[in-house]
Amino acid sequence: MVDHSSLDSSLKLLGSQAFAQQPPDFMDGVWQRAGQLGEIADRRRRAALFSGLFMIGLSAGMGVTGVPYGFGPPPQVVYSDFAAGDQLSPAVLLHVGD
């Protein structure tokens, strides 16, 4: 068995000392600080969620408006390709084939 005389003497010294009494409102302060830390965590979580939703909304808005002028095909070409599609006309969609 290993003899730890220095550890034993340190523990005896600590055991013989009288510790200062904690103030009566010590635990109230601990719980108050715990509540503050919880509020800070909630604030950070809300800020992160808001930032994420903001970025999703911003990217969705940019996707709906299209690409800026000069990048990609002109709008007339895109519209003419869409309007020329015979498969999208109501007559074709409602046509009952044999």
C-alpha positions in Angstrom: 0.0 0.0 0.0 1.3 3.4 -0.9 1.8 5.9 1.9 0.8 9.5 1.0 2.0 11.3 4.1 1.9 14.7 2.4 -1.7 14.2 1.4 -2.7 13.0 4.8 -1.0 16.0 6.5 -2.7 18.4 4.1 -6.1 16.8 4.8 -5.5 17.1 8.6 -4.6 20.7 8.2 -7.7 21.5 6.2 -9.8 19.6 8.7 -8.5 21.6 11.6 -9.2 25.0 10.0 -12.4 26.8 10.7 -14.1 27.8 7.5 -15.8 31.2 7.2 -19.6 31.0 7.3 -21.3 31.8 4.0 -23.6 34.8 4.0 -27.3 34.0 4.4 -28.2 35.1 0.9 -25.5 33.0 -0.8 -27.9 30.5 -2.3 -30.2 33.2 -3.5 -27.2 34.7 -5.4 -26.4 31.3 -6.9 -29.9 30.8 -8.2 -30.0 34.3 -9.5 -26.8 33.8 -11.4 -28.1 30.5 -12.7 -31.3 32.3 -14.0 -29.1 34.9 -15.7 -27.1 32.3 -17.4 -30.3 30.6 -18.6 -31.6 33.9 -20.0 -28.4 34.5 -21.8 -28.6 31.0 -23.4 -32.2 31.7 -24.4 -31.3 35.0 -25.9 -28.5 33.4 -28.0 -30.8 30.6 -29.1 -33.4 33.1 -30.3 -30.8 35.2 -32.1 -29.5 32.1 -33.9 -33.0 31.1 -34.9 -33.8 34.6 -36.1 -30.6 34.7 -38.1 -31.3 31.3 -39.7 -34.9 32.3 -40.6 -33.7 35.7 -41.9 -31.1 34.0 -44.2 -33.7 31.5 -45.4 -36.2 34.3 -46.2 -33.5 36.4 -47.9 -32.4 33.5 -50.1 -36.0 32.5 -50.9 -36.7 36.1 -51.9 -33.6 36.3 -54.1 -34.6 33.0 -55.7 -38.1 34.3 -56.5 -36.9 37.5 -58.0 -34.5 35.8 -60.4 -31.0 36.7 -61.4 -29.8 40.2 -61.9 -29.9 41.8 -65.3 -27.0 40.7 -67.5 -26.6 37.3 -65.8 -28.3 34.5 -67.6 -30.8 34.5 -70.5 -32.9 37.6 -71.1 -36.5 37.4 -69.6 -38.1 37.4 -73.0 -36.3 34.2 -74.0 -37.4 32.5 -70.8 -41.0 33.7 -71.2 -41.1 32.6 -74.8 -39.8 29.2 -74.0 -42.4 28.9 -71.3 -45.3 30.2 -73.4 -44.4 28.0 -76.4 -44.8 24.8 -74.4 -47.9 23.1 -75.9 -48.0 20.7 -73.0 -49.0 23.4 -70.6 -52.1 24.6 -72.4 -55.4 23.9 -70.7 -56.8 22.3 -73.9 -54.0 19.7 -73.8 -54.3 19.1 -70.1 -58.1 18.6 -70.3 -58.0 16.5 -73.5 -59.2 13.0 -73.0 -57.4 10.7 -75.3 -58.5 7.4 -76.7 
